Amino acid sequence: MNLFDVYPLFPLNIVQGKGCYVWDENGIKYLDLYGGHAVISIGHSHPHYVEMISNQVSKLGFYSNSVINKIQQEVARRLGIISGYDDYSLFLINSGAEANENAMKLASFHNGRTRIVSFQKSFHGRTSLAVEVTNNPKIIAPINNNSHVVYLPLNDIEAVKAELSKGDVCAVIIEGIQGVGGILTLTGTFLQELRTICTATGTILILDEIQCGYGRSGKFFAHQYAGIKPDIITVAKGIGNGFPMAGVLISPMFTPVYGMLGTTFGGNHLASTAALAVLDIMEKENLIENAAKVGDYLIKELKQFPQIKEVRGRGLMIGLELDEPIKELRSRLLFDYHVFTGVTGTHVIRLLPPLCLSLEEAEEFLSRFKKALN
Ligand SMILES: Cc1ncc(COP(=O)(O)O)c(C=O)c1O
């Protein structure tokens, strides 16, 4: 059997990782400014993470959500404190799409409505409703195209007001910083006014923090720069540092009912242990502060490069827009200078490194990037 061929692959087999570096099967070492697609938060193969997961799997890897899981309860307690949302509840699942799917389902159970406002260039996943709120017709199958969604321009509060004033919108879903869309930030006033209009119209505000959350922006959540509180927040990627896991943070206004949501694997013993190890390391090594500090430094330095048209983002979520298509530059960076980077569209490089990236490693990247540009 062959693999279903949906990924355009680099001809590289990565077999090992440590901190902000990965190695291929030929022993070549790469600086990882991609974090395996914004997933690696605490760095590759952190010893504390390896030890906690190894110990847990030697005791119990999985049992079902029909019994008490104290590790899951501890994740909720710790996540509530570190994120500033200790009055919210946590529902654990396995992927970002699943988190958004459950968030929108919950919103609809709550207010009985069926229309969703999303934004141009947004990405929220590939399952049925998650893909329908994703503004990319190429990945929406006819069966998922059910007219639930209107896509509005980002940061256009008048367009949102016009839509929400109809009084029948179930939820607004928005990324704290658009990732796939090209690292596009929201203005503080837009988010603040969005919060106000959602409350006034009984519309649920869902913040998708799957890519920009979990410390990546330099605050625990990117929306915290605007000082607002959404009704529902979704997280994934960095939560398990590569262990498949996601979460929905749910405000106290929602009442849980037995059976309304559910999952076989979500929040299992091993995944929850991975999440606890991530929180331990984020706190012990001050990774959120590090993301802010190293991110500010990178953004400041990158703005000096005349070849870059625009530097966007916050913390360690950075987009570099060039005048030229970046395909060749990215290949040169990877194969000649051994640096992994991400991409979005044809002209934007995405930097999404582990949150433990040091100033020295940032310097190393800048020096290799300079050479690759020339
Ligand atoms: C903002 C955002 N939401 C949702 C998703 C979907 O997450 P997953 O691929 O884990 O389903 C992604 C994935 O890239 C994302 O960036």
The ligand as a Tripos MOL2 file, in Angstrom:
@<TRIPOS>MOLECULE
LIG
   16    16     1     0     0
SMALL
NO_CHARGES

@<TRIPOS>ATOM
      1 C1         -5.5740   28.6270   13.3750 C.3       1 LIG1
      2 C2         -5.7550   27.1470   13.1440 C.ar      1 LIG1
      3 N1         -6.9240   26.5730   13.4570 N.ar      1 LIG1
      4 C3         -7.1410   25.2690   13.2780 C.ar      1 LIG1
      5 C4         -6.1590   24.4510   12.7560 C.ar      1 LIG1
      6 C5         -6.4350   22.9930   12.5500 C.3       1 LIG1
      7 O1         -5.6990   22.2080   13.4390 O.3       1 LIG1
      8 P1         -5.4870   20.6550   13.1580 P.3       1 LIG1
      9 O2         -4.6300   20.5280   11.9450 O.co2     1 LIG1
     10 O3         -4.8310   20.1380   14.4170 O.co2     1 LIG1
     11 O4         -6.8450   20.0650   12.9600 O.co2     1 LIG1
     12 C6         -4.9270   25.0020   12.4060 C.ar      1 LIG1
     13 C7         -3.8730   24.1640   11.8130 C.2       1 LIG1
     14 O5         -2.9230   24.6160   11.1930 O.2       1 LIG1
     15 C8         -4.7200   26.3900   12.5980 C.ar      1 LIG1
     16 O6         -3.5680   26.9790   12.2470 O.3       1 LIG1
@<TRIPOS>BOND
     1     1     2 1
     2     2     3 ar
     3     2    15 ar
     4     3     4 ar
     5     4     5 ar
     6     5     6 1
     7     5    12 ar
     8     6     7 1
     9     7     8 1
    10     8     9 2
    11     8    10 1
    12     8    11 1
    13    12    13 1
    14    12    15 ar
    15    13    14 2
    16    15    16 1
@<TRIPOS>SUBSTRUCTURE
     1 LIG1         1 GROUP 0 **** ****
